[in-house]
Amino acid sequence: MKVFGFMLVLLIGACGRENIRQAGPETPLDELMERGRFHRFMPRQEPESLSLVGHAAEIHAVQQLGNSPYAAWIQFDVRLMPDLGNAELQDQLADVAERYGSMLSDLVVQEWVPAERFMRRDEGRLFLNYERKVQGLPVRDNVVQLVFVERVPGLWRLSEVQSNVTGPAPAPRDDGGDRADGGDRADGGDRADESAVWLEDLTGRSDLVVERVDHEWIPFLEEGRFLWQKGVVFEWSIDGEHFQATLLPEEAVWLDAWPLAVHAKPIFTRALKRSYAEEGPRDYPLSFSAANGPSGNFVLGAEAWLPPGFKPSSVGLTGPRAMIFDNHATDTLTLAGIQEQAESFFLPDDDSKLAAVNAFVAVQRINRYARQFLTDTDAPFLSQALIVNVNLAEQSCNAFYSPRQQKLLLYKEGKGCANMALLNDVIYHEWGHALDDHVGRSSGIRDPAFSEGLADVVAAFYNNDPAIAPYFVFDDPSPIRNLSHTRVYPDDMGPMHHEGGIIASTFWELRQALMERYGPTRGAHDAGRLFFRHLLAVDSYQESYAAVLRVDDDDQNPATPGPNHCLINTVFARHGLATDEQCEDPTVTVKPVANDLHLALLDAGPEENAVHVLASAPTAAGMALCFGARARCETDRTSWIPLQNIGRHPERTFFMSPTPLLLPSLTLVTLLRLQNNGELQDSRELKFFAK
């Protein structure tokens, strides 16, 4: 076994290897970084150099991999290709190897495993992705991608094969040299002490720590032939940024080095968790704000990531979900003084701007919460910029949403009351009024008492607390309303805030009952779903009962009550909003949620909302799908739709619906994992958002 002295040596281009540029023998790390990662080989359009003997006319065109004799891209005339059902797709790699393998370096199916992102759907095409492993090690950038087009729903034809197959694998060595199992190697440098010396040679720094060592095959193309060497990939970090470099231990040379990710940072600010009465502001991303800098202006996303390399000079409190104005200013608020930190940019504390910043952040948070239950299609309001005026001085102890102005008006402190923009409960409540103005059977706010009640529910559900706006009065923890106080129709009719408590206390009791039945996480989510989705069809709380039952009806048939029909009836009857049916829901036995079950939709067009269901699990003898909640699906076998096993990834087994399914815009479904005998093992409830 060879042992090399630890000195920095760089790979030299004179060896004739493609894709490697000339470099001096003592090139520093930054020159390796400029060269970048040793990448895959480019395809070339020279089909005449490939022998197509024995292949039918279905081949339309071929490109080579570099100057090798192998194909990088085979295109087919799909009119001449056979139809394939969903269950046949998993066998196509073997068929491609048998029929076109000589064009792909005599592709050996056993060397190819499904990639981490094995299956992808994109506008009528299906992509199956495979990666290569030889003697236990991955082969750098060796991929095969099969591309299928859907001729009719459920029937596919192979249209392309894209590959980076770098020749046949070398024979295993038994001379005691490089080990393919990734164990300690004298010439590989993956023992801790040797790794540290190699890294110091590369970087010139002795204070860095090797955080990870991987082994892989590195193919080189020399005079039309692929030769492989084993490489060792080191990973380390400097000031939180991670880097990798590849060592070729047989030659004791460095091949390449690169940053592990493009450097980008989010922008954060400080805002209140709930109110000014808490112990100081907390860090939150400035989601959907407008960042301004020398190189341009950008509207940020949900996590407030800035474009790579972008350094903001100021940020505007304006975006697709909120626009903040200070008092009656005509321009939205823009704040400067942004500080760059190691992992982020930061808008520092400024008490004079806290009301504006907090209002902006609070609107983003409640909007995101509602999106768990509503889509932009359900409520376009969710994608509209809500105008918010803060620090208004005409009055105090008040805030309101103006349907005429389409604004949220928050008044400054006075008369013993706090600044309304420093009370998130108030912001959530007024945002609830704005939502009411934009959803329902009719446009506008039709029932003031209902609007007050639903606005309180929005705040209470988000906070997981029936107390509304504690500390409304300075330093007084008493809330202005409490949803745990039961109010009944028609006894509590009257002033709108008081009467609104009828429907508000009803939904709070319903939430508590669902949490008792299903546990706190699922119960709270189910209550939120019933509440927000019922708003789409009602204008008054007197219509709420029927609408909630409709949302709960998991098979769209009023003749078969939903899984929570009797519970809903009991709660609404207790508040005078329904006639008590004196019924009980079927016994609910809730198994632990199987969070390792995953589900995705694949567009099956052309029919609207026609989809294939793709499911996976680490282990599963079988899987089935059921439309509706777990409580019903686990006991109603007649509602199960069996899913077909389409292949095994090293870590997951994949299943697909045998035929396209038609879905409404939002569907509650249950994914069931089955045992070998077909009995239920466990399940997971999910939501579908169809196109």
C-alpha positions as CSV (number, residue, x, y, z in Angstrom):
1,M,0.0,0.0,0.0
2,K,1.4,3.4,-1.0
3,V,1.8,6.1,1.6
4,F,2.4,9.7,0.4
5,G,3.9,12.6,2.2
6,F,1.4,15.2,3.2
7,M,2.1,18.0,0.8
8,L,-0.3,20.1,-1.3
9,V,-0.3,18.9,-4.9
10,L,-2.7,20.0,-7.6
11,L,-3.9,18.0,-10.6
12,I,-2.2,19.1,-13.7
13,G,-3.9,19.4,-17.1
14,A,-1.0,18.0,-19.1
15,C,-2.2,14.5,-18.3
16,G,-4.7,14.9,-21.1
17,R,-7.8,14.6,-18.9
18,E,-10.8,16.5,-20.1
19,N,-12.5,19.1,-18.0
20,I,-9.3,19.9,-16.0
21,R,-7.5,23.2,-16.7
22,Q,-3.8,23.8,-16.4
23,A,-2.7,24.8,-12.9
24,G,0.6,25.4,-11.2
25,P,2.0,22.7,-8.9
26,E,1.4,24.9,-5.8
27,T,-1.9,26.5,-6.6
28,P,-3.6,27.8,-3.4
29,L,-7.2,26.9,-2.4
30,D,-8.7,30.0,-4.0
31,E,-7.5,28.9,-7.4
32,L,-9.2,25.5,-6.9
33,M,-12.3,27.4,-5.9
34,E,-12.2,29.4,-9.1
35,R,-12.0,26.2,-11.1
36,G,-15.0,24.8,-9.3
37,R,-16.2,21.3,-8.9
38,F,-15.0,18.7,-11.4
39,H,-18.2,18.3,-13.4
40,R,-19.9,15.8,-15.6
41,F,-19.1,15.5,-19.3
42,M,-20.9,17.4,-21.9
43,P,-23.0,15.7,-24.6
44,R,-22.0,16.3,-28.2
45,Q,-24.1,16.1,-31.3
46,E,-22.2,13.5,-33.4
47,P,-24.7,10.6,-33.9
48,E,-22.9,9.2,-36.9
49,S,-20.1,8.0,-34.7
50,L,-22.5,5.7,-32.8
51,S,-23.4,2.4,-34.3
52,L,-27.2,2.2,-34.5
53,V,-27.2,-1.3,-36.0
54,G,-29.8,-3.5,-34.4
55,H,-31.9,-0.6,-33.3
56,A,-35.3,0.1,-34.9
57,A,-36.4,3.3,-36.4
58,E,-37.8,4.5,-33.1
59,I,-34.5,6.3,-32.4
60,H,-34.9,9.9,-33.5
61,A,-31.5,11.3,-32.4
62,V,-28.5,10.5,-30.2
63,Q,-25.8,12.6,-28.6
64,Q,-22.5,11.3,-27.3
65,L,-21.0,11.7,-23.9
66,G,-17.9,13.8,-24.5
67,N,-15.7,12.1,-27.0
68,S,-16.6,8.7,-25.6
69,P,-18.4,6.0,-27.6
70,Y,-21.4,6.1,-25.3
71,A,-24.7,7.9,-25.5
72,A,-25.6,10.9,-23.3
73,W,-29.1,11.5,-24.8
74,I,-31.3,9.2,-26.8
75,Q,-34.5,10.7,-28.2
76,F,-37.3,8.4,-29.5
77,D,-40.2,8.9,-31.9
78,V,-42.9,8.2,-29.4
79,R,-45.3,7.3,-32.2
80,L,-43.3,4.1,-32.6
81,M,-42.9,3.3,-28.9
82,P,-45.2,0.8,-27.0
83,D,-47.8,1.8,-24.4
84,L,-46.8,1.2,-20.8
85,G,-49.1,1.0,-17.8
86,N,-48.2,2.4,-14.5
87,A,-47.2,-1.0,-13.1
88,E,-44.8,-1.5,-16.0
89,L,-42.7,1.7,-15.4
90,Q,-40.5,0.2,-12.7
91,D,-39.3,-2.5,-15.2
92,Q,-38.2,0.0,-17.9
93,L,-34.6,0.4,-16.8
94,A,-34.1,-3.3,-17.4
95,D,-35.8,-3.1,-20.8
96,V,-33.6,-0.1,-21.7
97,A,-30.5,-2.0,-20.6
98,E,-31.5,-5.0,-22.7
99,R,-32.4,-3.0,-25.9
100,Y,-30.0,0.0,-25.8
101,G,-27.4,-1.1,-23.3
102,S,-24.5,-1.2,-25.8
103,M,-25.1,2.5,-26.3
104,L,-24.8,3.1,-22.6
105,S,-21.5,1.2,-21.8
106,D,-23.3,-2.1,-21.4
107,L,-25.4,-0.7,-18.6
108,V,-25.6,-3.2,-15.7
109,V,-29.0,-2.8,-14.0
110,Q,-27.8,-4.0,-10.6
111,E,-25.4,-1.0,-10.3
112,W,-28.3,1.5,-10.5
113,V,-30.6,2.5,-7.6
114,P,-33.5,5.0,-7.5
115,A,-32.2,8.5,-6.8
116,E,-33.3,10.4,-3.7
117,R,-35.8,12.3,-6.0
118,F,-36.7,9.2,-7.9
119,M,-39.9,10.2,-9.5
120,R,-41.0,13.7,-10.8
121,R,-44.0,14.8,-12.7
122,D,-44.0,17.9,-15.0
123,E,-46.7,18.8,-17.4
124,G,-47.6,15.4,-19.0
125,R,-44.1,14.0,-18.5
126,L,-42.9,11.5,-15.9
127,F,-39.2,11.4,-14.9
128,L,-37.6,8.3,-13.3
129,N,-34.1,9.0,-11.9
130,Y,-31.4,6.5,-11.1
131,E,-27.9,6.8,-9.5
132,R,-25.0,4.4,-9.8
133,K,-23.1,2.5,-7.0
134,V,-20.2,0.3,-7.7
135,Q,-18.5,-1.9,-5.0
136,G,-20.4,0.0,-2.4
137,L,-19.3,3.5,-3.5
138,P,-21.3,6.1,-5.5
139,V,-19.9,7.1,-8.9
140,R,-19.7,10.9,-9.2
141,D,-22.5,12.3,-11.3
142,N,-23.4,9.0,-12.9
143,V,-27.1,9.3,-13.6
144,V,-29.7,7.7,-15.9
145,Q,-33.0,9.5,-16.4
146,L,-35.9,7.9,-18.2
147,V,-38.5,10.3,-19.5
148,F,-42.0,9.2,-20.3
149,V,-44.9,11.0,-22.0
150,E,-48.5,10.3,-21.1
151,R,-50.5,9.5,-24.3
152,V,-53.8,8.9,-22.5
153,P,-54.4,8.8,-18.7
154,G,-52.6,5.9,-17.2
155,L,-50.7,4.9,-20.4
156,W,-47.1,6.1,-21.0
157,R,-44.5,5.9,-23.7
158,L,-40.7,6.3,-23.3
159,S,-39.6,9.4,-25.1
160,E,-36.0,10.0,-23.9
161,V,-33.0,8.5,-22.1
162,Q,-30.6,10.9,-20.6
163,S,-27.4,9.6,-19.0
164,N,-23.9,10.2,-17.8
165,V,-22.8,6.6,-17.8
166,T,-19.0,6.8,-17.7
167,G,-18.1,3.4,-19.0
168,P,-18.0,-0.1,-17.4
169,A,-16.9,-0.4,-13.7
170,P,-13.3,-1.4,-12.9
171,A,-12.8,-4.9,-11.6
172,P,-12.5,-5.1,-7.8
173,R,-9.0,-4.9,-6.5
174,D,-7.6,-7.5,-4.1
175,D,-4.1,-6.1,-3.7
176,G,-4.8,-4.4,-0.4
177,G,-5.1,-1.0,-2.1
178,D,-8.1,1.3,-2.0
179,R,-10.9,-0.2,-0.1
180,A,-14.4,0.2,-1.5
181,D,-16.1,-0.2,1.8
182,G,-15.1,3.2,3.0
183,G,-12.9,2.0,5.9
184,D,-9.7,3.6,7.2
185,R,-7.1,3.8,4.5
186,A,-3.5,4.9,4.8
187,D,-3.6,6.6,1.4
188,G,-7.1,7.8,1.7
189,G,-6.6,10.2,4.6
190,D,-9.9,9.5,6.3
191,R,-8.4,8.9,9.7
192,A,-8.9,11.9,11.9
193,D,-5.2,12.8,12.2
194,E,-4.5,12.4,8.5
195,S,-7.6,14.3,7.5
196,A,-6.5,17.2,9.6
197,V,-3.1,17.3,7.9
198,W,-4.6,17.1,4.4
199,L,-6.9,20.0,5.3
200,E,-4.1,22.1,6.6
201,D,-2.1,21.5,3.5
202,L,-5.1,22.6,1.4
203,T,-6.1,25.7,3.3
204,G,-3.0,26.7,5.1
205,R,-4.9,26.8,8.4
206,S,-4.5,24.4,11.3
207,D,-7.6,25.5,13.2
208,L,-10.1,23.9,10.9
209,V,-11.8,20.6,11.6
210,V,-12.9,18.0,9.1
211,E,-16.6,17.6,9.7
212,R,-17.3,14.8,7.2
213,V,-15.4,12.4,4.9
214,D,-17.1,10.6,2.0
215,H,-15.6,8.2,-0.7
216,E,-16.7,8.0,-4.3
217,W,-15.5,7.0,-7.7
218,I,-14.2,9.8,-9.9
219,P,-14.3,9.0,-13.7
220,F,-11.8,10.7,-16.1
221,L,-12.1,10.6,-19.9
222,E,-8.7,10.0,-21.6
223,E,-8.5,9.6,-25.4
224,G,-12.1,8.4,-25.6
225,R,-11.9,5.9,-22.7
226,F,-13.1,6.3,-19.1
227,L,-10.7,5.6,-16.3
228,W,-11.9,5.6,-12.7
229,Q,-10.1,6.6,-9.5
230,K,-11.3,6.6,-5.9
231,G,-11.7,10.0,-4.4
232,V,-12.0,11.2,-0.8
233,V,-14.3,14.2,-0.3
234,F,-13.6,16.3,2.7
235,E,-16.1,18.8,4.3
236,W,-15.3,21.6,6.6
237,S,-16.7,25.0,7.6
238,I,-15.3,28.5,8.0
239,D,-17.5,31.0,9.9
240,G,-20.6,28.9,9.4
241,E,-20.1,28.5,5.6
242,H,-19.4,24.9,4.5
243,F,-16.9,23.8,1.8
244,Q,-15.9,20.5,0.2
245,A,-12.8,19.4,-1.6
246,T,-11.8,16.1,-3.4
247,L,-8.5,14.3,-2.9
248,L,-7.2,11.6,-5.2
249,P,-5.3,9.5,-2.7
250,E,-3.5,7.3,-5.2
251,E,-1.8,10.3,-6.7
252,A,-1.8,12.5,-3.5
253,V,-3.3,15.3,-5.5
254,W,-6.3,17.7,-5.0
255,L,-8.9,17.6,-7.7
256,D,-11.3,20.3,-6.9
257,A,-12.9,22.5,-4.1
258,W,-16.1,24.4,-3.9
259,P,-18.5,26.0,-1.5
260,L,-21.3,23.6,-0.4
261,A,-24.1,26.1,-1.0
262,V,-24.6,29.5,-2.6
263,H,-24.2,32.1,0.1
264,A,-27.4,33.8,0.9
265,K,-28.9,35.3,4.0
266,P,-32.3,36.1,5.3
267,I,-33.3,39.4,6.9
268,F,-34.7,39.4,10.5
269,T,-36.3,42.0,12.7
270,R,-37.7,42.1,16.2
271,A,-41.4,42.0,16.9
272,L,-43.7,41.0,19.7
273,K,-44.8,37.5,20.3
274,R,-48.2,38.7,21.5
275,S,-48.1,42.1,23.2
276,Y,-45.9,44.8,24.6
277,A,-46.3,43.2,28.1
278,E,-44.0,40.4,27.3
279,E,-40.3,40.3,28.1
280,G,-38.9,42.1,25.1
281,P,-39.4,41.6,21.3
282,R,-38.2,38.4,19.6
283,D,-36.6,37.7,16.3
284,Y,-38.8,37.1,13.3
285,P,-38.1,37.0,9.5
286,L,-39.3,40.1,7.6
287,S,-41.5,37.9,5.3
288,F,-42.8,39.4,2.1
289,S,-41.1,42.8,2.7
290,A,-39.3,44.9,0.0
291,A,-35.5,44.9,0.3
292,N,-33.6,47.7,-1.4
293,G,-29.9,47.7,-2.3
294,P,-27.3,49.0,-4.7
295,S,-28.0,46.1,-7.1
296,G,-31.8,46.4,-7.2
297,N,-35.0,45.9,-5.3
298,F,-36.6,42.5,-4.3
299,V,-39.8,41.4,-2.7
300,L,-38.8,38.6,-0.3
301,G,-40.5,35.3,0.3
302,A,-42.0,33.6,3.4
303,E,-38.6,33.0,5.0
304,A,-37.2,36.4,4.0
305,W,-34.2,35.0,2.1
306,L,-32.3,37.7,0.1
307,P,-30.8,36.9,-3.3
308,P,-27.2,35.5,-3.1
309,G,-24.7,38.2,-2.5
310,F,-27.4,40.9,-2.1
311,K,-26.7,43.5,0.6
312,P,-29.8,45.5,1.6
313,S,-29.4,49.2,2.4
314,S,-33.1,49.5,3.5
315,V,-36.3,47.5,3.7
316,G,-39.8,48.6,3.0
317,L,-42.7,47.4,5.0
318,T,-44.7,46.7,1.9
319,G,-45.4,43.5,0.0
320,P,-48.0,41.1,-1.4
321,R,-49.8,40.7,2.0
322,A,-49.4,44.0,3.9
323,M,-48.5,47.7,3.4
324,I,-47.7,49.7,6.5
325,F,-48.3,53.5,6.7
326,D,-47.2,55.6,9.7
327,N,-50.2,57.6,10.8
328,H,-51.5,59.3,7.6
329,A,-48.3,59.2,5.6
330,T,-48.8,58.9,1.9
331,D,-45.8,56.6,1.4
332,T,-45.3,53.2,3.0
333,L,-42.6,53.0,5.7
334,T,-39.0,52.3,4.6
335,L,-36.4,51.6,7.3
336,A,-32.6,51.9,7.0
337,G,-29.7,51.0,9.2
338,I,-29.7,47.2,8.4
339,Q,-26.8,45.3,10.0
340,E,-25.0,42.3,8.4
341,Q,-24.4,39.4,10.8
342,A,-22.7,36.0,10.3
343,E,-25.9,34.2,9.2
344,S,-28.4,37.0,8.4
345,F,-29.1,40.6,8.0
346,F,-30.8,42.4,10.9
347,L,-33.1,45.4,11.2
348,P,-32.1,46.7,14.7
349,D,-34.5,47.7,17.5
350,D,-36.1,51.1,17.2
351,D,-38.8,51.8,19.7
352,S,-40.2,54.6,17.4
353,K,-40.7,52.0,14.6
354,L,-41.8,49.0,16.7
355,A,-45.5,49.6,16.2
356,A,-45.1,49.6,12.4
357,V,-42.7,46.6,12.3
358,N,-44.9,44.6,14.7
359,A,-48.1,45.2,12.7
360,F,-46.3,44.1,9.5
361,V,-45.0,40.9,11.1
362,A,-48.4,40.1,12.8
363,V,-50.3,40.4,9.5
364,Q,-47.8,37.9,7.9
365,R,-48.3,35.5,10.7
366,I,-52.1,35.4,10.8
367,N,-52.2,35.2,7.0
368,R,-49.9,32.2,7.1
369,Y,-52.0,30.5,9.8
370,A,-55.2,30.9,7.7
371,R,-53.4,29.3,4.7
372,Q,-53.4,26.0,6.5
373,F,-57.1,25.8,5.8
374,L,-57.8,28.1,2.8
375,T,-56.1,28.5,-0.6
376,D,-55.7,31.6,-2.7
377,T,-58.5,30.3,-4.9
378,D,-60.8,29.9,-1.9
379,A,-60.0,33.4,-0.6
380,P,-58.1,35.7,-3.1
381,F,-57.9,38.2,-0.1
382,L,-55.0,36.1,1.2
383,S,-52.8,37.3,-1.7
384,Q,-53.9,41.0,-1.5
385,A,-51.8,43.6,0.3
386,L,-53.8,44.8,3.3
387,I,-53.3,48.5,4.0
388,V,-52.5,49.1,7.7
389,N,-52.2,52.6,9.3
390,V,-50.4,52.6,12.6
391,N,-50.0,55.3,15.3
392,L,-53.2,57.1,14.3
393,A,-53.9,59.9,16.8
394,E,-57.5,60.9,16.3
395,Q,-58.7,58.6,19.0
396,S,-57.4,55.9,21.4
397,C,-58.5,52.6,22.9
398,N,-59.8,51.6,19.5
399,A,-58.9,49.8,16.3
400,F,-61.1,48.9,13.4
401,Y,-61.2,47.5,9.9
402,S,-62.8,49.9,7.3
403,P,-64.6,48.0,4.5
404,R,-65.0,51.3,2.6
405,Q,-61.3,52.2,2.8
406,Q,-60.2,48.5,2.7
407,K,-57.8,49.5,5.6
408,L,-56.9,48.3,9.0
409,L,-56.7,51.3,11.4
410,L,-54.7,51.0,14.6
411,Y,-54.7,54.0,17.0
412,K,-51.8,55.0,19.3
413,E,-51.8,54.8,23.1
414,G,-53.9,57.1,25.2
415,K,-56.6,57.3,27.9
416,G,-54.9,54.4,29.7
417,C,-55.0,52.1,26.7
418,A,-52.0,50.7,24.9
419,N,-50.9,51.3,21.3
420,M,-53.1,49.0,19.3
421,A,-50.3,48.0,17.0
422,L,-48.5,46.5,20.0
423,L,-51.4,44.1,20.7
424,N,-51.3,41.2,18.3
425,D,-54.7,40.0,19.4
426,V,-56.2,43.3,18.2
427,I,-54.4,42.9,14.8
428,Y,-55.6,39.3,14.4
429,H,-59.1,40.3,15.3
430,E,-59.2,43.2,12.8
431,W,-57.6,41.0,10.2
432,G,-60.5,38.6,10.8
433,H,-63.0,41.4,9.9
434,A,-61.1,41.9,6.7
435,L,-61.3,38.2,5.9
436,D,-65.1,38.3,6.6
437,D,-65.4,41.2,4.2
438,H,-63.9,39.1,1.4
439,V,-65.5,35.6,1.9
440,G,-69.0,34.3,2.4
441,R,-72.0,33.8,0.2
442,S,-72.3,37.5,-0.4
443,S,-69.6,40.2,-0.5
444,G,-69.1,42.5,2.4
445,I,-69.8,42.2,6.1
446,R,-73.5,41.2,6.4
447,D,-73.9,40.3,10.1
448,P,-71.9,42.6,12.5
449,A,-72.3,40.2,15.4
450,F,-71.1,37.3,13.4
451,S,-68.2,39.3,12.2
452,E,-67.2,40.2,15.8
453,G,-67.5,36.6,16.8
454,L,-65.5,35.2,14.0
455,A,-62.8,37.8,14.4
456,D,-62.4,36.7,18.1
457,V,-62.2,33.1,16.9
458,V,-59.4,33.9,14.6
459,A,-57.3,35.4,17.4
460,A,-58.3,32.7,19.9
461,F,-57.5,29.8,17.6
462,Y,-54.1,31.3,16.6
463,N,-53.1,32.0,20.2
464,N,-54.6,28.7,21.6
465,D,-56.2,31.0,24.3
466,P,-59.9,32.0,24.8
467,A,-58.8,35.3,26.4
468,I,-58.9,38.1,23.8
469,A,-56.4,41.1,24.1
470,P,-55.1,41.0,27.7
471,Y,-53.2,44.2,28.5
472,F,-55.5,46.2,26.3
473,V,-55.5,48.6,29.2
474,F,-52.0,49.4,30.2
475,D,-50.5,46.8,32.5
476,D,-53.9,45.2,33.1
477,P,-53.8,41.5,32.2
478,S,-57.6,41.2,32.1
479,P,-58.9,40.4,28.6
480,I,-61.5,42.5,27.0
481,R,-63.5,39.2,26.1
482,N,-63.2,35.6,27.0
483,L,-64.6,32.8,24.7
484,S,-64.8,30.3,27.5
485,H,-67.9,32.3,28.8
486,T,-70.8,30.3,27.3
487,R,-73.4,32.5,25.5
488,V,-76.6,31.2,24.1
489,Y,-79.0,32.1,21.3
490,P,-81.4,34.0,21.6
491,D,-80.8,35.0,25.2
492,D,-77.5,36.8,24.5
493,M,-78.6,38.7,21.5
494,G,-77.9,42.5,21.7
495,P,-74.8,44.6,21.2
496,M,-72.7,43.2,18.5
497,H,-69.6,42.4,20.6
498,H,-71.7,40.6,23.2
499,E,-73.9,38.8,20.7
500,G,-70.8,37.8,18.7
501,G,-69.9,35.8,21.8
502,I,-72.6,33.3,20.9
503,I,-70.8,31.9,17.8
504,A,-67.3,32.6,19.3
505,S,-68.0,30.6,22.4
506,T,-69.6,27.8,20.3
507,F,-66.4,27.4,18.2
508,W,-64.2,27.5,21.2
509,E,-66.2,24.7,22.9
510,L,-66.1,22.8,19.6
511,R,-62.4,23.1,19.5
512,Q,-62.0,21.8,23.0
513,A,-64.3,18.8,22.3
514,L,-62.3,17.9,19.1
515,M,-59.0,18.2,21.0
516,E,-60.4,15.8,23.7
517,R,-61.5,13.4,21.0
518,Y,-58.4,13.4,18.8
519,G,-55.7,14.9,20.9
520,P,-54.5,18.5,21.0
521,T,-52.7,18.7,17.7
522,R,-55.2,17.0,15.4
523,G,-58.2,18.4,17.4
524,A,-57.0,22.0,17.0
525,H,-56.3,21.5,13.3
526,D,-59.7,19.9,12.7
527,A,-61.4,22.8,14.5
528,G,-59.5,25.3,12.4
529,R,-60.5,23.5,9.2
530,L,-64.2,23.4,10.2
531,F,-64.1,27.1,11.2
532,F,-62.2,28.7,8.3
533,R,-63.8,26.6,5.5
534,H,-67.3,27.1,6.8
535,L,-66.8,30.9,6.3
536,L,-66.7,30.4,2.5
537,A,-70.5,29.7,2.4
538,V,-72.1,31.8,5.2
539,D,-73.0,35.4,5.9
540,S,-74.5,34.9,9.4
541,Y,-73.8,32.8,12.5
542,Q,-77.3,31.4,12.2
543,E,-76.1,29.6,9.0
544,S,-72.9,28.3,10.7
545,Y,-74.3,24.9,11.9
546,A,-75.4,23.7,8.5
547,A,-72.1,24.9,6.9
548,V,-69.9,23.2,9.6
549,L,-71.8,19.9,9.1
550,R,-71.2,20.2,5.4
551,V,-67.4,20.7,5.9
552,D,-67.4,17.7,8.2
553,D,-69.2,15.5,5.7
554,D,-66.3,13.4,4.3
555,D,-68.2,11.6,1.6
556,Q,-70.3,14.5,0.3
557,N,-73.5,12.7,1.1
558,P,-75.9,14.3,3.6
559,A,-77.5,10.9,4.1
560,T,-74.4,9.5,5.7
561,P,-73.4,11.9,8.6
562,G,-69.8,13.0,8.9
563,P,-67.4,11.5,11.6
564,N,-68.1,14.4,14.0
565,H,-71.8,15.0,13.2
566,C,-73.1,14.2,16.7
567,L,-70.3,16.1,18.5
568,I,-71.0,19.2,16.4
569,N,-74.7,18.9,17.0
570,T,-74.3,18.6,20.7
571,V,-72.1,21.7,20.9
572,F,-74.2,23.9,18.7
573,A,-77.4,22.8,20.5
574,R,-75.9,23.8,23.8
575,H,-75.5,27.3,22.4
576,G,-79.1,27.4,21.0
577,L,-77.9,27.1,17.4
578,A,-79.2,23.6,16.7
579,T,-81.8,21.1,17.8
580,D,-80.2,18.4,20.0
581,E,-80.5,15.1,18.2
582,Q,-79.4,13.1,21.3
583,C,-77.0,11.0,19.1
584,E,-73.5,9.7,19.5
585,D,-70.8,9.3,16.8
586,P,-69.3,5.9,16.2
587,T,-66.6,5.0,18.7
588,V,-63.4,6.5,17.6
589,T,-60.2,4.5,18.1
590,V,-57.4,6.8,17.0
591,K,-54.1,5.0,16.2
592,P,-50.9,6.9,16.4
593,V,-50.3,9.1,13.4
594,A,-47.9,7.4,10.9
595,N,-45.8,10.5,10.0
596,D,-43.5,8.4,7.9
597,L,-46.2,8.0,5.2
598,H,-45.8,10.5,2.4
599,L,-48.2,11.5,-0.3
600,A,-48.0,13.6,-3.5
601,L,-50.2,14.4,-6.5
602,L,-49.1,13.9,-10.1
603,D,-51.1,15.8,-12.7
604,A,-53.0,13.2,-14.9
605,G,-54.7,15.8,-17.2
606,P,-56.3,16.8,-19.4
607,E,-59.5,16.6,-17.3
608,E,-59.6,19.3,-14.6
609,N,-58.3,18.0,-11.2
610,A,-57.4,14.6,-12.6
611,V,-54.4,13.3,-10.6
612,H,-52.4,10.2,-9.9
613,V,-51.7,9.6,-6.2
614,L,-48.1,8.8,-5.4
615,A,-47.5,7.4,-1.9
616,S,-44.4,6.1,-0.1
617,A,-43.3,4.5,3.2
618,P,-40.0,3.2,4.6
619,T,-41.7,-0.2,4.9
620,A,-45.2,-1.3,3.7
621,A,-46.6,-4.5,2.5
622,G,-49.4,-2.5,0.9
623,M,-51.1,0.9,0.9
624,A,-54.5,2.3,0.3
625,L,-56.2,5.7,0.0
626,C,-59.5,6.8,1.5
627,F,-61.3,10.1,1.0
628,G,-62.2,11.5,4.4
629,A,-61.0,11.6,8.0
630,R,-59.0,8.9,9.8
631,A,-61.8,8.2,12.2
632,R,-64.1,6.9,9.4
633,C,-61.5,5.6,7.0
634,E,-59.9,3.2,9.5
635,T,-63.2,1.4,10.1
636,D,-64.8,1.6,6.6
637,R,-62.9,-0.8,4.3
638,T,-65.4,-0.2,1.5
639,S,-63.9,3.3,1.1
640,W,-60.3,2.1,0.5
641,I,-58.7,2.6,-2.9
642,P,-55.8,0.1,-3.2
643,L,-52.5,1.5,-4.5
644,Q,-50.2,-0.4,-6.7
645,N,-46.5,-1.0,-5.7
646,I,-44.4,0.6,-8.4
647,G,-40.9,0.2,-7.0
648,R,-38.5,0.2,-4.1
649,H,-36.0,3.0,-3.3
650,P,-33.2,2.0,-0.9
651,E,-35.1,3.8,1.8
652,R,-38.8,3.9,0.7
653,T,-41.3,1.8,-1.2
654,F,-43.5,3.7,-3.7
655,F,-47.2,3.1,-4.5
656,M,-49.5,4.7,-7.1
657,S,-53.2,4.9,-7.8
658,P,-54.1,2.5,-10.6
659,T,-56.2,5.1,-12.5
660,P,-56.5,8.9,-12.3
661,L,-58.7,10.3,-9.5
662,L,-60.8,13.4,-9.7
663,L,-60.3,15.8,-6.7
664,P,-62.1,18.9,-5.6
665,S,-59.9,21.9,-4.8
666,L,-59.3,20.8,-1.2
667,T,-59.7,17.3,-0.1
668,L,-59.2,15.6,3.3
669,V,-57.7,12.1,2.7
670,T,-56.3,9.3,4.8
671,L,-53.3,7.2,3.7
672,L,-53.4,3.7,5.1
673,R,-50.5,1.3,5.5
674,L,-51.5,-2.4,5.2
675,Q,-50.0,-5.5,6.6
676,N,-49.3,-8.7,4.5
677,N,-52.8,-10.0,5.4
678,G,-54.4,-6.8,4.1
679,E,-55.3,-5.6,7.6
680,L,-54.7,-2.0,8.6
681,Q,-51.4,-1.3,10.3
682,D,-51.6,2.5,10.7
683,S,-52.6,5.6,8.8
684,R,-52.0,9.3,8.3
685,E,-54.6,12.1,7.5
686,L,-53.5,14.7,5.0
687,K,-55.0,17.5,2.9
688,F,-54.8,17.7,-0.9
689,F,-54.7,21.1,-2.6
690,A,-55.6,20.2,-6.2
691,K,-55.0,22.6,-9.1
